[in-house]
Amino acid sequence: MAQSKQDELYKALQQKGYPDSLCREIAYKQMNTDYTATRMLGYLYRISDPRPEDVLDEMLAILSDRNAIIQKKELEHAQATINKVYREGL
């Protein structure tokens, strides 16, 4: 069975020596999509020895980016619906 991105992230965090509770929180509760886990993995592979505070800052930045993308998509959908109503009426 293929390893999930969350499992890969968990193992990468463990290899960096972070406490198990932190590894689980980040990999399985916070970075629980392939998009967020992949971004965090990229960060961990680029930075050789980040402090736990730096990892948490990066996690918050990734989650903020993801929320901004979701909000943008929701606004685009709402605008498309409004445009359709203007064109076709109710």
Secondary structure per residue as TSV (DSSP state, phi and psi in degrees):
chain	resnum	aa	ss	phi	psi
A	1	M	-	360.0	138.2
A	2	A	-	-70.4	145.2
A	3	Q	-	-77.4	133.9
A	4	S	-	-74.5	160.8
A	5	K	H	-61.3	-35.3
A	6	Q	H	-66.1	-40.2
A	7	D	H	-64.4	-41.7
A	8	E	H	-62.2	-42.5
A	9	L	H	-64.5	-44.1
A	10	Y	H	-56.4	-47.6
A	11	K	H	-65.3	-38.9
A	12	A	H	-64.5	-40.4
A	13	L	H	-66.4	-41.3
A	14	Q	H	-61.2	-42.0
A	15	Q	H	-63.8	-25.7
A	16	K	T	-79.3	-8.2
A	17	G	T	90.8	16.6
A	18	Y	-	-78.2	153.7
A	19	P	-	-59.8	146.2
A	20	D	H	-56.2	-40.8
A	21	S	H	-62.1	-38.2
A	22	L	H	-68.3	-42.8
A	23	C	H	-58.7	-45.9
A	24	R	H	-65.6	-43.2
A	25	E	I	-60.2	-46.7
A	26	I	I	-68.9	-51.6
A	27	A	I	-71.5	-39.1
A	28	Y	I	-107.3	-20.3
A	29	K	I	-106.9	-39.6
A	30	Q	I	-96.4	-51.2
A	31	M	S	-96.9	59.0
A	32	N	-	-96.7	18.6
A	33	T	S	-122.8	158.2
A	34	D	H	-59.4	-37.9
A	35	Y	H	-60.8	-52.5
A	36	T	H	-69.3	-40.2
A	37	A	H	-64.2	-40.9
A	38	T	H	-65.1	-40.5
A	39	R	H	-64.1	-41.8
A	40	M	H	-67.4	-38.5
A	41	L	H	-60.4	-42.7
A	42	G	H	-58.3	-42.9
A	43	Y	H	-62.1	-47.2
A	44	L	H	-64.3	-33.2
A	45	Y	H	-76.3	-27.2
A	46	R	H	-81.3	-36.5
A	47	I	S	-101.2	122.5
A	48	S	S	-71.2	-41.7
A	49	D	S	-145.1	66.0
A	50	P	-	-71.3	144.2
A	51	R	-	-69.5	155.0
A	52	P	H	-54.5	-36.4
A	53	E	H	-62.8	-37.7
A	54	D	H	-68.3	-38.7
A	55	V	H	-63.9	-42.5
A	56	L	H	-66.8	-38.8
A	57	D	H	-60.2	-43.8
A	58	E	H	-64.2	-41.5
A	59	M	H	-58.0	-46.3
A	60	L	H	-64.5	-37.6
A	61	A	H	-65.0	-42.7
A	62	I	H	-63.6	-44.7
A	63	L	H	-64.4	-37.7
A	64	S	H	-63.8	-44.0
A	65	D	H	-60.3	-45.0
A	66	R	H	-61.5	-44.3
A	67	N	H	-64.0	-37.1
A	68	A	H	-64.7	-40.6
A	69	I	H	-64.5	-43.8
A	70	I	H	-61.5	-45.7
A	71	Q	H	-62.3	-41.2
A	72	K	H	-61.1	-44.6
A	73	K	H	-63.0	-40.9
A	74	E	H	-63.9	-41.7
A	75	L	H	-66.3	-39.2
A	76	E	H	-62.7	-41.0
A	77	H	H	-65.1	-43.4
A	78	A	H	-62.4	-42.6
A	79	Q	H	-65.2	-39.5
A	80	A	H	-63.9	-38.7
A	81	T	H	-65.3	-43.3
A	82	I	H	-61.8	-44.9
A	83	N	H	-59.9	-39.8
A	84	K	H	-64.8	-41.9
A	85	V	H	-62.6	-41.7
A	86	Y	H	-63.0	-40.0
A	87	R	H	-73.0	-45.6
A	88	E	H	-108.1	-10.9
A	89	G	-	78.1	176.5
A	90	L	-	-77.9	360.0
